[in-house]
Amino acid sequence: MMIAYVFFDSATGKPYGDVKRSFNTATRRAGIRDFHFHDLRHTFASHLVMAGVDITTVKELLGHRTLTMTLRYAHLAPSHKVKAVELLNETLTGSPTIQKLYNPVKAEVAINA
């Protein structure tokens, strides 16, 4: 049986009536402030980009018509930006990155993988 809904009652197969309202109730009860249902789209896009998924695929997954709109959603974590600069530095200078200097065991495992 194919279900056309993302959020549904597995016993009945019927969609939940108002996922957004349930989300708002859950965040309020958890004491989470200033986090909205729509923020999940931003989080989804950002994690895809940081995982190395190309921006065109992210655009398609979000259902956007333009890359400009997708770029508004895909926010990189500061640590991801640092890693990108370290990678460029290593490529240009042949010197190990800061991560390799501080985590030589992890770096060796990654190199030999």
Backbone torsions as a table, in degrees:
resi	resn	phi	psi	omega
1	MET	NA	123.2	179.9
2	MET	-93.4	128.4	179.1
3	ILE	-101.9	130.6	-177.2
4	ALA	-89.5	5.7	-176.2
5	TYR	-116.2	150.4	176.3
6	VAL	-79.2	-45.7	-178.4
7	PHE	-110.9	110.2	-177.9
8	PHE	-145.6	159.1	177.1
9	ASP	-79.2	115.6	-175.9
10	SER	-64.6	-23.3	179.2
11	ALA	-75.4	-38.7	-175.7
12	THR	-105.7	-20.8	-176.3
13	GLY	78.4	1.9	-178.8
14	LYS	-88.0	146.2	179.7
15	PRO	-70.2	150.4	172.8
16	TYR	-67.6	142.3	-174.8
17	GLY	-64.0	-48.1	-174.4
18	ASP	-145.0	87.1	-178.4
19	VAL	-63.7	-38.1	-178.8
20	LYS	-61.4	-42.4	179.5
21	ARG	-65.6	-41.3	177.9
22	SER	-63.1	-40.3	177.8
23	PHE	-61.5	-46.8	-179.9
24	ASN	-62.1	-39.9	177.4
25	THR	-63.7	-44.4	-178.9
26	ALA	-63.9	-43.7	-179.8
27	THR	-67.9	-37.5	177.7
28	ARG	-63.4	-46.9	-179.8
29	ARG	-64.3	-31.5	179.7
30	ALA	-82.1	-6.2	179.9
31	GLY	77.4	19.9	179.3
32	ILE	-87.3	122.8	-178.8
33	ARG	-107.8	154.1	174.5
34	ASP	54.0	41.7	173.0
35	PHE	-133.3	119.0	-171.7
36	HIS	-113.7	160.0	-178.2
37	PHE	-53.5	-41.5	-178.6
38	HIS	-64.9	-25.0	178.2
39	ASP	-61.4	-22.4	178.0
40	LEU	-62.7	-32.9	177.2
41	ARG	-66.1	-41.0	177.8
42	HIS	-63.7	-44.3	179.9
43	THR	-62.2	-44.7	178.9
44	PHE	-57.9	-50.7	-179.1
45	ALA	-62.4	-43.7	-178.6
46	SER	-63.0	-44.8	180.0
47	HIS	-66.0	-36.2	176.5
48	LEU	-62.4	-47.8	-179.0
49	VAL	-63.2	-44.3	-179.6
50	MET	-67.5	-21.3	176.9
51	ALA	-84.9	-2.9	176.7
52	GLY	96.6	8.4	178.0
53	VAL	-72.2	133.5	-177.7
54	ASP	-66.9	150.2	-172.1
55	ILE	-63.6	-29.8	178.3
56	THR	-66.9	-39.4	177.0
57	THR	-66.5	-41.1	177.2
58	VAL	-60.1	-43.6	178.1
59	LYS	-56.1	-46.5	-178.9
60	GLU	-66.3	-41.1	179.7
61	LEU	-64.3	-34.2	179.1
62	LEU	-82.8	-14.1	-179.8
63	GLY	78.7	24.4	179.6
64	HIS	-82.7	151.1	175.9
65	ARG	-87.3	-26.5	-176.5
66	THR	-127.3	151.3	174.9
67	LEU	-67.5	-29.6	179.2
68	THR	-58.0	-43.9	178.7
69	MET	-65.2	-42.5	-179.5
70	THR	-62.0	-39.3	-179.8
71	LEU	-64.5	-25.3	175.3
72	ARG	-68.7	-26.4	-177.3
73	TYR	-89.0	-31.7	-171.8
74	ALA	-88.4	98.1	179.2
75	HIS	-103.1	131.2	178.5
76	LEU	-90.6	142.7	174.8
77	ALA	-71.1	146.9	178.8
78	PRO	-53.4	-38.5	-179.6
79	SER	-64.9	-31.5	178.6
80	HIS	-68.2	-37.4	178.0
81	LYS	-66.9	-40.9	178.8
82	VAL	-62.0	-44.1	179.6
83	LYS	-61.8	-37.3	179.1
84	ALA	-64.2	-43.0	179.2
85	VAL	-67.6	-39.7	177.9
86	GLU	-62.3	-40.6	179.0
87	LEU	-63.2	-42.9	177.4
88	LEU	-63.1	-44.1	179.3
89	ASN	-58.9	-44.6	179.9
90	GLU	-63.7	-39.7	179.8
91	THR	-64.7	-41.9	-176.8
92	LEU	-77.8	-34.8	-173.4
93	THR	-106.8	-18.1	-175.6
94	GLY	76.4	4.1	179.5
95	SER	-87.1	149.3	178.2
96	PRO	-67.1	150.5	178.4
97	THR	-75.4	167.0	178.3
98	ILE	-58.0	-41.0	-179.6
99	GLN	-59.9	-41.3	-179.9
100	LYS	-69.1	-33.4	178.7
101	LEU	-67.8	-37.5	-177.2
102	TYR	-91.2	-18.5	-179.7
103	ASN	-131.1	61.3	-174.8
104	PRO	-61.2	-32.5	-179.8
105	VAL	-67.5	-46.8	178.4
106	LYS	-62.7	-39.5	-179.6
107	ALA	-63.9	-42.3	-179.7
108	GLU	-64.6	-40.9	177.6
109	VAL	-62.2	-43.3	-179.5
110	ALA	-64.9	-39.2	-179.0
111	ILE	-66.8	-39.6	-176.8
112	ASN	-85.2	-2.8	-177.7
113	ALA	-74.2	NA	NA
